[in-house]
Amino acid sequence: RTAELIQEDFAKVGVTVEIVSYEWGEYLDKSMEAGRDGAVILGWTGDNGDPDNFMGVLLSCASAQPGGANRAFWCNQEFSDLLSKAKQTADVAERTKLYEQAQVIFKDQAPWATLDHSTQYVPMAKNVTGFVMSPLGDYTFDTVDLTE
């Protein structure tokens, strides 16, 4: 459905878009083909809370190489240099500044069209207390208890 909505938006500005679907494994393989024709739609959930787990893994020059996860095959050296500097400092304010600068480059260059953020659900029994859902997709149970 997402591809259909994108197709409709492009049609409004006179661009024809063909939607092509593949079996999931083949789709992932084709999405990593250098020089492929067309865009891909994928999601990502960072699993450790560090900004580099998103930007570095998915957008750095190193991840644009074969075997990397940069499916846009986008490489901006200034962007990657900022990520490298950010990874090398433990100063939170400095890291934040560097990642914010990198985000400006990302938005200016627009190697992706960011669409949305998934809604996550965790089914829970009524007698469970103290559970806090993490935005990272992991579950910590050290604060969880059961009431009667």
N, C-alpha and C positions, 0 to 999 in steps of 0.2 A: 504494500500500500504506500509506503514511503516513496518508492521509486515512481509510482503513479502520480503522487502529489508533486514531486520534483518535475516530472515530465509536463504536467499541466502548467506549472509556473514558467518553465522554459518556453512552452508554446505561446504563452501570453506575450513574450518578447520576440517571437518569430524564430525560435530555435527548435528544430526537430530532434527529439531524443528517442532512441530505440532502447527498450528494456529487454535485457537478455538475462535469463536465469539458468543456473547450473546446479547440479548436486553440490552440497556443501563442501565436500573435500575438493572437488574440481574447482569450485568458486575460489576457495582459498589459494589453491595452486595458481590459478589464472590471475588472481589479484597481485601476485608477486612477480609476474612476468614483466621484465624490463621492456619498455617500448610498447606495452599493450595499448590497445585502442579503448578509450573510455574510462569512466570512473567506477569506483566501487563504493558500496555502503557497508560500513562495519562499525561495531561498537567497541568500547574499551572500559574496563573498570580497573583503576589503579589499585594495587593490593598492599601497598605499604605506607601510603600517606605522603611520600616524598614527591615533589613536583617533577623530579627527573624521571620518575616511574611512568610519567605520561609524556612529557616533552622530549626527554632524551631517547626513550625507547621508540617513540613513534615518529619523531621529527628531526632527529640529529642527522648530520652528514654520515656518521658511522652507521646509523641504522638504515640508510638508503642503499647500502651495499648489499650484494647477494647474501641471503640468509637473515637480513635485518627485517624489521617490522614496519619500515617507512614505505608504505604502499603508494605514497604520492611520488616517491623517488625524488623528493625535494631536498636540496642541499643549499643552505645559506650559511656560509662560513662564519659570518658575524654572529648569527643566532647560535651556532654550535659552540663558538668560543665563549659566549655568555654562559651557556649551559655548563661548559667545562669549568669555568671560574666558579660558578655557583656550587658545583659538586665538591670543590676543593676547600670551601670555607664552612666552618661550623657556626659562624655569626649569622643568626637568623635574620637580622635586619639587612645585612649585606646580601644574603642569599635571596631574600624577598625582592630587593632592588634589582638584582641581576635577572631573576626570573620575570619580573615585570617588564624589564627592557626587552627580553626575549619575546614576550607576548606581543609587544608592540610590533616587532618585526614579523611575527607570525600573522597577525591581523592585517598588516600592510601587504604582505606577499600573498596571503590567502591560498596556501597550497591545498587547503581543505575548505569545505563549507560545513561548519559545525552546525548540527541540527538540534540536538536536545540532550537531555540527561534522563536516564532510565529511572523509573520508580521501582524501588525494591520493596518487597513484602516479606515478612517473616511470620508464619502462622505461630500462634502462641496460645497455650492453655491459659484459662483465666486465673489459675492459681500460681502462675509464674510471676515473680516480682524481681525488680532490679536489673532486668535485661535492657541494655542500650544498644540499639542498632548502629552499626558502624557504616560510614559512607564508603569504606574501603572494601566492603563485601566479606569481611572476616567476622568471626563471632568470638567474643570473650565472655566467659561464664563465671569469672571470679566474683562478680557482684550479684549473681543470680541466686534466688532462693525459691522455695516452694511453700505456699501457705496451704492450710487445710480447709 
